[in-house]
Amino acid sequence: MIIKKQVNTPQRFINNSGMALVMVLVITAALMVLGTALVTFAVNETLIASYNSRDIRLYYLTEGGAEIGIAVLKEDFFYDQDLDLSMAGGMVIISFSDEYIHFHDGHEDEKGEEYHENKDHIRFVRCIGTLGEYSKTMSVAMEIDFYGQVTIKRWYRAFPKHF
């Protein structure tokens, strides 16, 4: 007759069944949360970079249009027809006037008070640059002296400000 001896299992091994599965699930959940956070961060940074790139392109498009307007006034100081140009993937509208024009209602801009007297020797170039549904406006005050020399009197900043 064979007698089987019952082996007593230590108490510490009895309560640990399935613990490895719980640890794997906890570590997997932590890695999923970390991965989701990294993906969200990467997507947000990509969006910020694309918005910044668009704003910079729009600013230089508008500034380029203003430079064209400056060149036109240097050639003919009393030029007064609007120019509609397509350049750098966007549109530019350049207008010329004898009076300072405020940019947008509700937006604070630099005042052109010293030019409101509508002196004969001051002209303004106003440029509106558009990329898709976004636009910026920039204005330049030009002055002609007694000898017919045309110079830039003042640049007004682009509105709306995005950066």
C-alpha positions in Angstrom: 0.0 0.0 0.0 1.3 3.4 -0.9 0.7 6.2 1.4 0.6 9.6 0.0 1.8 12.3 2.2 -0.1 15.6 2.0 2.3 18.5 1.4 1.4 21.6 3.2 1.6 24.6 0.8 2.9 27.8 2.5 0.2 30.4 3.1 2.0 33.0 0.9 1.5 31.1 -2.3 -2.2 30.4 -1.8 -3.4 34.1 -2.0 -1.2 35.1 -5.0 -2.9 33.2 -7.8 -3.7 35.6 -10.7 -1.4 38.4 -9.5 0.7 38.3 -12.6 -2.4 39.0 -14.7 -3.3 42.0 -12.6 0.2 43.4 -12.9 0.2 43.0 -16.7 -3.2 44.8 -16.9 -2.0 47.7 -14.7 1.2 48.1 -16.7 -0.7 47.9 -20.0 -3.2 50.6 -18.8 -0.4 52.9 -17.7 1.4 52.5 -21.1 -1.9 53.2 -23.0 -2.5 56.4 -21.0 1.1 57.5 -21.6 0.8 56.7 -25.3 -2.4 58.6 -25.7 -0.9 61.6 -24.0 2.1 61.5 -26.3 -0.1 61.3 -29.4 -2.3 64.2 -28.2 0.8 66.3 -27.6 2.3 65.5 -31.0 -1.0 66.4 -32.8 -1.4 69.6 -30.9 2.2 70.7 -31.6 1.7 69.9 -35.3 -1.5 72.1 -35.4 0.3 74.9 -33.6 3.2 74.7 -36.1 0.8 74.8 -39.1 -1.1 77.8 -37.7 2.2 79.6 -37.0 3.4 78.9 -40.6 0.1 80.2 -42.0 0.3 83.4 -40.0 3.9 84.0 -41.0 3.1 83.4 -44.7 0.1 85.7 -44.4 2.2 88.5 -42.7 4.8 88.4 -45.4 2.2 88.2 -48.2 0.6 91.4 -46.8 4.0 93.1 -46.3 4.9 92.2 -49.9 1.7 93.8 -51.1 2.5 96.9 -49.1 6.0 97.0 -50.6 4.4 96.9 -54.1 2.1 99.8 -53.0 5.2 101.7 -51.8 6.9 101.2 -55.2 3.8 102.4 -57.0 3.7 105.6 -55.0 7.4 106.2 -55.5 6.7 106.0 -59.2 3.5 108.1 -59.2 2.7 109.7 -55.8 -0.9 110.5 -56.8 -1.8 107.0 -58.1 -5.3 106.2 -56.8 -6.6 102.9 -58.4 -6.9 99.8 -56.4 -4.6 96.8 -57.3 -5.8 93.2 -57.0 -2.9 90.8 -57.2 -2.5 87.0 -56.8 0.8 86.0 -55.3 2.4 83.4 -53.1 -0.8 81.3 -53.0 -2.9 84.2 -51.7 -4.7 87.4 -52.8 -3.6 91.0 -52.1 -5.7 94.1 -52.4 -3.7 97.3 -52.4 -5.6 100.7 -52.1 -4.3 104.2 -52.0 -5.8 107.2 -50.2 -5.2 110.6 -48.8 -6.7 109.8 -45.4 -5.8 107.3 -42.7 -8.3 104.4 -42.6 -8.9 102.5 -39.4 -8.4 98.8 -39.7 -11.4 97.1 -38.1 -14.1 98.2 -35.7 -13.4 96.8 -32.3 -9.7 96.3 -32.9 -7.3 98.7 -31.3 -4.8 100.1 -33.8 -2.1 102.7 -33.9 -3.6 106.1 -34.4 -2.9 108.2 -37.5 -4.0 111.4 -35.8 -1.0 113.4 -37.1 -2.2 112.6 -40.6 -5.9 113.3 -40.3 -5.3 116.9 -41.5 -5.2 115.4 -45.0 -2.0 117.2 -46.0 -1.3 117.2 -49.7 2.1 115.7 -49.1 0.9 112.5 -47.2 -0.6 109.4 -48.9 -1.5 106.0 -47.5 -1.0 102.6 -48.9 -3.4 100.0 -47.4 -2.8 96.4 -48.2 -5.2 93.5 -47.3 -3.6 90.0 -47.7 -5.7 86.9 -47.8 -4.8 83.2 -47.5 -7.9 81.1 -47.6 -10.3 82.4 -45.0 -7.7 84.4 -43.1 -6.6 88.0 -43.7 -4.3 90.7 -42.4 -4.3 94.4 -43.0 -1.2 96.6 -43.1 -1.0 100.3 -43.8 1.9 102.6 -44.7 2.0 106.4 -44.6 4.1 107.9 -47.4 5.3 111.5 -47.7 6.6 113.5 -50.6 9.0 116.4 -49.9 9.5 119.7 -51.6 12.0 118.1 -54.1 9.6 115.3 -55.1 11.4 112.7 -53.0 8.9 110.0 -51.7 9.8 108.4 -48.4 8.1 106.1 -45.9 6.7 108.2 -43.0 5.3 105.4 -40.9 4.4 101.7 -41.0 1.3 100.6 -39.2 1.2 97.0 -37.8 -0.7 94.2 -39.3 -4.2 93.3 -37.9 -5.5 91.1 -36.6 -2.5 90.0 -34.6 -2.1 86.2 -34.5 1.5 86.1 -33.1 
